[in-house]
Amino acid sequence: MRDPPRRVDVHSDRARGAPSISKPMLAEQMERVVRGPLDSERHGRHLLVEPTCETNRPGVFPTQAVVVTSAARRIIELSKDGQKLADVVVSGAVDPMLHEDFREIAENLKELCKKWYPKVGLTLETKGLALHNADLRHCLTLFQKPIVRFEYGTQQ
């Protein structure tokens, strides 16, 4: 007697020959988006949110939902554990204001901080590459400490 034919889900990673991943990709990405609490001289004990962190696809940033959900989970977890924070810092190797949903991310982070850490400052570190956009300039008002770095030089 023959065994019945095996059904294979053509949409699964194993069916496509992809290597199995020990940790879900979304969880890995969420860890890259929010790090901390970290200690530094400038910000004290802070949480670092990187909306423009590296993903597995070049030139593609995590979605607004991933960034906000990651930050919300971490902020709520730290608050419930009774951990102290001095700042929530939005920064990154790539200018965070270049994220296409930066305004929504900034508004949600402000609301999260207001609810879970009312005395914590919201800080933005940016290179100011997107300040030509009036909507993004207005977003600077959502932060207690917007740090804009202007790097200029002379031709030689």
Summary of the structure (lengths in Angstrom):
residues: 156
radius of gyration: 20.0
end to end distance: 83.1
largest distance: 83.1
contacts: 397
relative contact order: 0.13
helix: 34%
strand: 17%
